[in-house]
Amino acid sequence: MTLTNAELYRLKSDARRGLLENDLILQRFFERYGAQLNAEDGKVLTQLLALEDNDLMDLLIGRKDSVPALEKESQEAPFRAVLQKLRQK
């Protein structure tokens, strides 16, 4: 089941970050996949968007595959799938 418009709007609002690079990557992600996101994707995005900007950037650009705050979650398939989509150029 895809996210409702309200849930998607909330995620997009939370995606406005202090680092322009994060903003650009997240904006591109929502343009490509926003209409296809399901509840599990929303959960992963919520976890990612709760990170500090620098930790999020490290994950988005592939500098790191996990951060201490999401060590367990980074091993799960839904997390890896969303992160892979976020990293696509």
C-alpha positions in Angstrom: 0.0 0.0 0.0 1.4 3.4 -1.0 1.8 6.3 1.3 -1.0 8.8 1.6 -0.5 12.3 0.3 -0.3 13.6 3.9 2.4 11.0 4.8 4.3 11.8 1.7 4.0 15.6 2.4 5.3 15.0 6.0 8.3 13.1 4.7 9.1 15.7 2.1 8.9 18.4 4.8 11.3 16.5 7.0 13.6 16.1 4.1 14.4 19.8 4.0 17.9 19.7 5.4 20.7 22.1 6.4 23.0 20.7 3.7 22.2 21.6 0.1 23.6 18.3 -1.1 21.2 16.3 1.1 18.3 18.5 -0.2 19.2 17.8 -3.8 19.6 14.0 -3.3 16.3 13.8 -1.4 14.5 15.9 -3.9 15.6 13.7 -6.7 14.6 10.6 -4.8 11.0 12.0 -4.2 10.6 13.0 -7.8 11.5 9.5 -8.9 9.9 7.3 -6.3 7.5 9.4 -4.3 4.4 8.0 -5.9 5.6 4.4 -5.3 6.6 4.6 -1.6 5.0 2.2 0.8 4.7 2.2 4.6 7.9 0.3 5.0 9.8 2.8 2.8 8.2 5.6 4.9 9.5 4.0 8.1 13.1 3.7 6.7 13.0 7.3 5.4 11.8 8.5 8.8 14.7 6.8 10.5 17.1 8.3 7.9 15.7 11.8 8.2 16.2 11.6 12.0 19.9 11.5 11.5 22.3 14.4 11.8 23.0 16.0 8.4 26.6 14.8 8.2 25.6 11.2 9.1 22.9 11.3 6.5 25.3 12.7 3.9 27.7 9.9 4.6 25.0 7.3 3.9 23.6 9.1 0.8 26.9 9.4 -1.0 28.1 5.9 0.0 31.0 7.1 2.3 29.5 4.7 4.9 27.0 1.9 4.7 25.8 2.3 8.3 26.0 4.7 11.2 25.9 3.8 14.9 22.4 5.1 15.3 21.0 2.7 12.6 23.5 -0.2 12.9 20.8 -2.9 13.2 18.4 -1.3 10.7 21.2 -1.0 8.1 21.3 -4.8 7.9 17.7 -5.2 6.9 16.6 -5.5 3.3 14.0 -2.6 3.3 16.7 -0.2 4.6 19.2 -1.3 2.0 16.6 -1.0 -0.8 15.7 2.5 0.1 19.4 3.5 0.5 20.2 2.0 -2.9 17.4 4.1 -4.5 18.7 7.2 -2.7 22.2 6.6 -4.1 21.1 6.3 -7.7 22.4 9.2 -9.8 
